Amino acid sequence: MLLLNKFYRVVSREEKDNNIVFHVELLPECDVYQGHFPGNPVSPGVCNIEMIKECVMQVVGRKLVMNKLDRCRLTAVASPSVCPTLDVTVHVEEGESSVKVLASIADAQQQYMDFKGEMI
């Protein structure tokens, strides 16, 4: 796992309405935040996508790569200084050769990313 325990850590995990919700804490000491941007850290969209992928990998128990991205909307900017804890909610449908994923990253106040894609 590339970003787990470096960019974020999983605080807890629960099943809710046919979804898996990962309660995560963003780790502001990560080098990503030091470069993006010093004094005003934000979570890059590509890191948010990787965080979703890594959560899905925990659900299915194997390594995955992104195969298809149908929708990826950054609806707000996540920052470890503004929203240090987030919920990564994933809905997974495993097929014979791929995993279809609906996911979101949010906190109690707002949604930061809406995602739909396929991984293999």
C-alpha positions in Angstrom: 0.0 0.0 0.0 1.4 3.2 -1.1 -0.3 5.9 1.0 -1.6 4.0 4.0 0.0 5.1 7.2 1.9 7.8 5.4 -0.8 10.1 3.8 -3.6 8.7 5.9 -4.4 6.1 8.5 -7.5 4.0 9.0 -9.0 4.7 12.4 -11.9 2.3 12.1 -14.1 0.5 9.5 -17.8 -0.4 9.5 -20.4 -1.8 7.3 -23.4 0.5 6.6 -26.2 0.1 4.1 -24.3 -2.3 1.8 -21.2 -0.1 1.9 -18.0 -0.2 3.8 -17.1 3.1 5.6 -13.5 3.7 6.4 -13.0 6.4 9.0 -9.6 7.9 8.2 -7.3 10.5 9.6 -5.2 12.6 7.3 -1.5 12.7 8.4 -0.3 16.3 8.0 3.4 15.4 8.4 3.3 13.4 5.1 5.7 14.8 2.4 2.8 15.1 0.0 1.3 17.9 2.2 4.7 19.6 2.6 4.9 20.0 -1.2 1.2 20.5 -1.9 1.2 23.3 -0.5 3.6 24.5 2.3 1.6 26.4 4.9 -1.7 25.6 3.2 -1.8 21.8 2.8 -4.4 20.2 0.6 -5.1 16.6 -0.5 -4.3 16.2 -4.2 -7.1 14.5 -6.2 -4.8 11.7 -7.3 -4.0 10.9 -3.7 -7.8 10.8 -2.9 -8.3 8.4 -5.7 -5.4 6.2 -4.4 -6.9 6.3 -0.9 -10.2 5.0 -2.4 -8.3 2.3 -4.3 -6.4 1.2 -1.2 -9.6 1.0 0.8 -11.2 -1.2 -1.9 -8.1 -3.4 -1.9 -8.7 -4.0 1.9 -12.3 -5.0 1.1 -11.4 -7.5 -1.6 -8.2 -8.7 -0.1 -5.9 -8.3 -3.2 -3.9 -5.7 -5.1 -5.8 -3.7 -7.7 -5.1 -1.2 -10.5 -7.5 1.3 -11.9 -9.0 0.0 -15.1 -11.7 2.5 -15.9 -12.7 5.9 -14.5 -16.3 6.8 -15.2 -16.7 9.7 -12.8 -14.4 11.6 -10.5 -15.7 14.8 -9.1 -13.7 16.9 -6.7 -16.5 18.8 -5.0 -14.4 20.5 -2.3 -10.7 20.7 -1.2 -9.8 18.4 1.7 -7.1 19.6 4.0 -5.6 17.9 7.1 -5.7 21.3 8.9 -9.4 21.9 8.1 -10.8 18.4 8.0 -8.4 16.0 9.7 -10.8 13.1 9.7 -12.8 11.9 6.7 -15.1 9.0 5.8 -14.2 7.0 2.7 -17.3 5.1 1.7 -17.0 2.4 -0.8 -19.6 0.2 -2.5 -18.0 -2.8 -4.2 -19.4 -5.2 -6.8 -17.0 -8.0 -7.7 -17.2 -9.5 -11.1 -15.3 -12.3 -12.7 -12.4 -10.1 -13.9 -13.1 -6.7 -12.4 -14.4 -4.8 -9.4 -16.9 -2.0 -9.9 -16.6 0.8 -7.4 -18.9 3.6 -6.2 -17.1 5.7 -3.6 -17.1 9.1 -1.8 -14.9 11.0 0.5 -16.8 13.2 3.0 -17.0 14.5 6.5 -20.1 15.6 8.5 -20.1 19.0 6.8 -19.5 18.2 3.1 -18.5 15.8 0.4 -15.0 16.1 -1.1 -15.0 13.5 -3.8 -17.6 11.5 -5.8 -16.1 8.5 -7.6 -17.3 5.7 -10.0 -14.9 3.4 -11.7 -13.6 -0.1 -12.3 -10.5 -1.9 -11.0 -8.8 -5.1 -12.0 
